[in-house]
Amino acid sequence: MSIRVKFLLLLFLSFGGVLLALRLFMLTDYAREEKAYFRAYPYLEMAAREKINMPVAREILTVKLTPKKIPQEIITIASHTPPESLKKARPIQHHKTLQKTKEPQGNKTITPSSQVLGPKPDKIKKSPEENWRHAAKQGYDAYDETDYKTAITYFERALKVSPDNPDLRLQLAYAYKKTGQNSQAARNFRSAIDQYDGEAAPFTLRREVEQLENRFEMNGYVIYRDESSDTRQLGADLTQSQAGIELSYQPEKIRFDKGRKFQIYARFLSGMEQDRLELDPDSYQAGIGLRLKPLSGHNLVLSAERLLKVGTFARNDWMLRAGYSRDHGTDYQEDQTRWWSYSLYLDAALIDPADPDIFLTSQVTGGYSMTVAQGLVLQPRVSALTSWQKDSFHEASLIEAGPGLNIRYYFNDTKYEAFRSYIDLTVEYRLKLSGNSIGGSGPVISLLLHF
C-alpha cells in the first residue's frame, strides 16, 4: 500500500470517527435539550452568547423540555420595561410558564396582571396594559409555531402600547429577519441598540445590523510561496504565488429569508513572477458571475462565472463552481479573551462543461484564538490542504499540512454595526505529504483584506 493511499485512508478514518462521535453525542438527552433551548428564541441565544443573566431563562426553557416545578419568581411575564433595564439585557420570559396565582391583601384576593393573558369574556373591556400583554402572548404563541407573519402583527400591536420594551422589540426584529424583511429587521435592531443610552450595545446585535445592511463587499489577497527550484519545470504547479481582488454586490430586492443570499460579483486574478512579489501580466484573468446561497442552515454556495481573458495564458470560458464551508469561533468574540476555533472548506470548480477541466480543493484549519487588544486577535494554528486538478494537459495533486500563526485586526466599527472590515496576516510552514505537483515544503505568507 502506497504512502498516499495510507494517508488518505487515515484522513478518511479520522474524519469518520469525529463525525460518528458527534452524531452519537447529538443523540443524547443533553444535546437535544441544548439544541431545543438555543432554537427556542434567537434573543435567548444572543443573551447566552453574551453571558447575560441566563440562569432564569435557562430554567424557563427547561420547564418546556422536562417536567419541573416552576419557580414563583418567573410565573409572570415582564410588564413594561423602561429603557434603563435593557442595559442588563434581561432575557425574554417564556409565555408557556404563566400560571394563575392569588395573593391575599387585607380582606381581598387579587389576581396578578399575568392572568389577563388567559381567555376573557368579550364583554369585559381590557385596559391598554392588558391589551399589550395579550398581544405579546399571541405573538409568542405564533413565533413558537413558526408563524412569523402573525407574530409580527401581534408584536407590532403590543409595541404600540409599550414602545420601549426591549424584549418585544428584539423579538420583532428576529421575526422580520425570519420572513426576509431585512430592512424592517435592521430598523428594529437599531431601535433596540438606541436604548443603551450611549453604552456599547452587545456585539451580536451590531453584527446582526451589519449582516442585514451590508450589501457591498470587497476582498483582496496576496499569497506568496517559496519556490522549490530556480527555474520552472515542466508539469502542473499548484504552489505558485498569486494575488486577486473581488467585488460583490447583494441586491436589496433579491434578498432571501433565513440566511439565504444572492450576489453579483466581479474579480481579477494573477499569478506572480518566480521568487518576486511582482504580478505576471501573462496570467491576468478576469471574471464576472452570479453567486447563490440556497440553504439557510448550511453555507453551501453555488456560482456561475464567465471567465474573461486578459493575459496571454488566460482564457475565455464558463466556470461552474460549488463551495461548502463550516466553521466555529472564526468571528470576533467580544465576551471572550481565549477560545478554540476551526474551519472546513471544500471547493469544486468545472471549466468548459463541454470538455471539462476539473479543480478540487479542501482545507481544514484549527487553532486557539487570543484577544491581544480591542479588535486584535492572535491565533496559533494548524492547517491541512488537499488540491487536485485535471485538464487537457496535466493531472496534478498535492497534499500538505503544517503549523502557522495568524494575526487578524478588526476595524470599521460603528454604533450600529460591528467590525465591517478586517486585515488578516498568516505565516505558515507547509510540509508536502504527497502529490506530483511541482513545489515542495516551504514557508507560505498570505495577506487578506476584507472590507
Order of alpha helices (4+ residues) and beta strands (2+ residues): alpha-alpha-alpha-alpha-beta-beta-alpha-alpha-alpha-alpha-alpha-beta-beta-beta-beta-beta-beta-beta-beta-beta-beta-beta-beta
